[in-house]
Amino acid sequence: MASSVQNSRISSPGYCACCRTCNMWCWKGFKWLPVSFIVSIITWSYYAYVIQLCIFTIQSTVQQWIYLVLYHILLIMFVWSYWKTIFAEIEPIPEKYKLPEAELEKMLSAESEDSQRTILENFAKDLPIVTRTMSGSIRYCNRCVLVKPDRAHHCSICARCVLKMDHHCPWVNNCVCFHNYKFFMLFLGYALLYCLFVMATCLPYFIRLWKGDFGTATSSGRYHIIFAFFVSLMFAISLGSLFGYHCYLVVNNRTTLEAFRAPMFRGGADKNGFSIGAFKNFKEVFGNSPNLWLVPVFTSVEMARETERWRLCPRKGRTVPQIV
């Protein structure tokens, strides 16, 4: 631990400021490529479905309106959830977890890892944390110079510690964590419904093409419709598996990181260490107001603020939020 603490004070080798700025902007632009790809797919699918299918292909006015209304409802909820996942404000770790300058100086001057561990134990004794490292010591981030709250991890791409980090998702160019996990779940759910709806309504025209009965009047746009069917089918398969997996994580109150490595408590590792029951686990992500569960507004139960109510669970001294 001594070398890692000292590394937090060592600056990276100096080089041309212009090169540094250029590299930074190139990296920022590169990270937006997956999002740009998704946006381009959504834009094209709108043209294929609304223009080519609903306006140019479907003859019944009633059917057109039904398809258009349902399609736009799903599209709005899908895009709204996606937007919120991307641009959700990921708040920093509270100041009380950050190591003061005096404590940091003690850490740097400590002669052994045991001394550093003692300093961290004394500093964290009043903090609401119960998880530990594999060796049983306080979880400390030498990059952010702070004690990690329970379930927080350092994201190397965002270069910061994130509360209840699930994973860094390149498709949203953001960390999926406490502040946007509900939005991410709604994004997956509405994206899946969007793909299933497009696939189901394009299926009859795919069958007509297969039978050679598509007609010449709509030949200019039929390939857009058929391609929309296959693209929605492909995305529905991948989204369905991903959405199902995250539903399993929500019900069990785990993150993707915790699913791969169980959190460590004073009494040892426990993969169900944060579970408080399936329904309460669900409300921890989606909130206590059923009328807002399907709306991409923030309703998750606060877990990292001084104003929250905590209770002590009997098993392994776990501290979890009170869900009403």
Secondary structure as GFF3:
##gff-version 3
##sequence-region A 1 324
A	DSSP	alpha_helix	2	7	.	.	.	ID=ss1
A	DSSP	alpha_helix	17	31	.	.	.	ID=ss2
A	DSSP	alpha_helix	33	46	.	.	.	ID=ss3
A	DSSP	pi_helix	47	55	.	.	.	ID=ss4
A	DSSP	alpha_helix	61	87	.	.	.	ID=ss5
A	DSSP	three_ten_helix	95	97	.	.	.	ID=ss6
A	DSSP	alpha_helix	101	109	.	.	.	ID=ss7
A	DSSP	alpha_helix	113	124	.	.	.	ID=ss8
A	DSSP	beta_strand	131	132	.	.	.	ID=ss9
A	DSSP	beta_strand	140	141	.	.	.	ID=ss10
A	DSSP	beta_strand	146	147	.	.	.	ID=ss11
A	DSSP	beta_strand	153	155	.	.	.	ID=ss12
A	DSSP	beta_strand	160	162	.	.	.	ID=ss13
A	DSSP	beta_strand	167	169	.	.	.	ID=ss14
A	DSSP	beta_strand	174	176	.	.	.	ID=ss15
A	DSSP	alpha_helix	181	210	.	.	.	ID=ss16
A	DSSP	alpha_helix	222	252	.	.	.	ID=ss17
A	DSSP	alpha_helix	256	260	.	.	.	ID=ss18
A	DSSP	beta_strand	264	265	.	.	.	ID=ss19
A	DSSP	beta_strand	268	269	.	.	.	ID=ss20
A	DSSP	alpha_helix	278	286	.	.	.	ID=ss21
A	DSSP	three_ten_helix	290	292	.	.	.	ID=ss22
A	DSSP	beta_strand	310	312	.	.	.	ID=ss23
A	DSSP	three_ten_helix	315	317	.	.	.	ID=ss24
A	DSSP	beta_strand	319	321	.	.	.	ID=ss25
###
